[in-house]
Amino acid sequence: MPKILHIIASPRGDRSASLTVAKTFLAAYAEKNPGDQVETLDLWKTKLPEFDGATIEGKYAIMNGHKFTPAQDEAWKAVVAVAEQFKSADKIVISLPMWNFSIPYKLKHYIDVLVQPGLAFSFSPDTGYKGLITGKPLVAIYARGGGYGPGSGAESYDAQTPYLNQILGFIGFTDIREIFVEHTASKKDEALAKGNAKAKEVAAGF
């Protein structure tokens, strides 16, 4: 049974524009794929491992070809669990707001735990970096208070989309589909209507 992992990066619940459109997307997807499973990962209700102490030393042990100490081995298990949950999904949906022109810190924390050598990417002197999470389509649902798309004059302020595309591409994603919910600060109803319409369109082919 195919599984979608929906990663929620907004803490606003029903007031969240990104989550509202994500629910529309998932409902439309379920109509066409009633047998598929949806797993929800709310980053605001999830305790992620801190990346310090034995955890970060474990990363350097991997990178330098050293064996784990018992403390590093125990700490690294929490990192592996995050990566295994992500990799177990056949399809990914990320719904996120723009915070200070970029992504919420909870999502950045999640990404910093997920993107690890041997789990999300590999490296060799001959071939360089190689993403290890491949063959999965992903939908990113972006909510923004303003408008940052082509012709807006504010394109350079958008550090949200370029960063997510870059890091996802680094770990192997090539099929990334985007839904933008813009001008939520001044035209929320209109933004949601457009976002919901786009969500249904994207869901039909996901």
C-alpha positions in Angstrom: 0.0 0.0 0.0 1.6 3.3 -1.1 2.2 5.8 1.7 2.3 9.6 1.7 4.2 11.4 4.5 2.7 14.8 5.2 5.1 17.1 7.0 3.4 20.0 8.7 5.7 23.0 9.3 3.1 25.5 10.6 2.0 25.8 14.2 -1.2 27.6 13.4 -3.5 24.7 13.0 -6.8 25.5 11.3 -5.7 29.1 10.8 -2.7 28.0 8.7 -3.0 28.7 5.0 -0.4 26.1 4.0 -2.2 23.4 6.1 -5.6 24.4 4.7 -4.5 23.9 1.2 -2.6 20.7 2.2 -5.9 19.2 3.5 -7.6 20.1 0.2 -4.7 18.4 -1.7 -4.9 15.3 0.4 -8.7 15.0 0.2 -8.5 15.3 -3.6 -5.7 12.7 -3.7 -7.7 10.3 -1.5 -10.6 10.4 -3.9 -8.4 9.0 -6.7 -6.3 6.8 -4.5 -8.6 5.6 -1.7 -6.2 2.7 -0.8 -3.2 4.8 -0.1 -2.1 5.6 3.5 -1.4 9.1 4.8 1.0 9.5 7.7 1.2 12.9 9.3 4.3 14.4 10.9 3.5 17.6 12.8 6.9 19.1 13.5 5.5 21.2 16.3 4.3 18.1 18.1 7.5 16.0 17.5 10.6 15.9 19.6 13.5 15.9 17.3 17.0 15.0 18.4 19.3 17.8 19.2 22.3 17.9 17.0 25.0 18.3 19.6 27.2 16.2 21.9 27.4 12.6 20.9 25.1 13.1 18.0 27.3 15.5 16.1 30.4 13.6 17.1 28.7 10.5 15.6 28.3 12.3 12.3 32.0 13.1 12.2 32.9 9.5 13.1 30.9 8.4 10.0 32.6 11.1 7.8 36.1 10.1 9.0 35.5 6.3 8.9 35.7 5.8 12.6 33.7 3.5 14.7 31.0 4.8 17.1 31.6 5.0 20.7 28.7 3.5 22.8 27.3 7.1 23.4 27.5 8.0 19.7 25.8 4.8 18.7 22.9 5.4 21.1 22.5 9.0 20.0 22.7 8.2 16.3 19.7 5.8 16.6 17.4 8.8 17.0 18.8 10.3 13.8 18.3 7.0 11.9 14.7 6.9 13.1 14.0 10.3 11.6 15.5 9.3 8.3 13.8 5.9 8.2 10.4 7.4 8.7 11.0 9.8 5.8 12.5 7.2 3.5 9.6 4.7 4.2 7.2 7.0 2.4 6.5 6.6 -1.3 5.4 10.2 -1.7 6.1 13.3 0.3 4.0 16.4 1.0 5.5 19.4 2.9 3.2 22.3 3.9 5.1 25.3 5.1 4.7 29.1 5.7 7.3 31.7 4.9 9.1 33.0 8.0 11.5 35.9 7.6 11.6 35.1 3.9 12.7 31.5 4.6 11.4 28.4 6.3 10.3 27.9 9.9 13.1 26.9 12.3 11.3 23.6 13.1 11.6 22.5 9.5 15.2 23.6 9.3 15.9 21.5 12.5 14.2 18.5 10.8 16.2 18.9 7.6 19.4 19.2 9.6 18.7 15.9 11.3 17.6 14.2 8.1 20.4 15.2 5.8 23.2 13.0 7.0 25.9 10.9 5.3 24.9 7.4 4.7 21.3 8.2 5.3 20.3 10.9 2.8 23.5 11.3 0.8 26.9 9.7 0.1 30.3 11.1 -0.9 33.3 9.8 -2.7 36.3 11.6 -4.0 35.7 10.1 -7.5 32.0 10.9 -7.9 31.4 13.6 -5.3 28.1 13.9 -3.5 25.2 11.6 -4.4 21.6 11.8 -3.1 20.3 8.5 -1.6 16.6 9.3 -1.5 15.4 8.9 -5.1 12.4 8.0 -7.1 9.9 9.7 -4.8 7.6 12.6 -6.0 7.2 15.5 -3.6 4.7 18.3 -3.3 5.7 21.5 -1.5 2.8 23.8 -0.5 4.2 27.3 0.2 2.2 30.0 2.1 3.4 33.6 2.0 2.0 36.8 3.4 3.1 38.7 0.3 3.9 37.9 -3.3 7.4 36.7 -4.4 6.8 35.1 -7.8 8.1 36.2 -11.2 7.2 39.8 -11.9 6.5 40.7 -8.3 9.7 42.7 -7.8 10.3 40.8 -4.6 11.8 37.7 -6.1 15.2 38.2 -4.4 13.6 38.1 -1.0 12.4 34.5 -1.5 14.8 32.3 0.4 12.1 29.8 1.1 11.7 28.1 -2.3 15.3 28.1 -3.4 16.6 26.6 -0.2 14.0 23.8 -0.1 14.6 23.0 -3.8 18.4 23.0 -3.3 18.4 20.7 -0.2 15.8 18.3 -1.7 17.8 18.1 -4.9 21.0 17.4 -2.9 19.5 14.3 -1.3 18.1 13.0 -4.6 14.7 14.5 -5.4 14.0 15.3 -9.0 10.2 15.4 -9.1 9.2 18.4 -7.0 5.8 20.0 -7.6 5.0 23.4 -6.1 1.8 25.0 -4.9 2.0 28.7 -3.9 -0.5 30.4 -1.6 0.4 34.0 -1.8 -0.8 37.3 -0.4 -2.4 35.7 2.6 -1.8 38.8 4.7 -4.0 41.0 2.5 -6.1 38.7 0.4 -6.4 35.4 2.3 -9.7 34.2 0.9 -8.5 34.8 -2.7 -5.2 33.2 -1.9 -6.9 30.1 -0.4 -9.3 29.8 -3.4 -6.4 29.9 -5.9 -4.3 27.5 -3.7 -7.1 25.0 -3.3 -7.8 25.0 -7.0 -4.1 24.4 -7.8 -4.0 21.7 -5.1 -6.8 19.8 -6.7 -5.0 20.1 -10.1 -1.7 18.8 -8.8 -3.4 16.0 -6.8 -5.0 14.6 -9.9 -1.6 13.7 -11.3 0.4 12.9 -8.1 
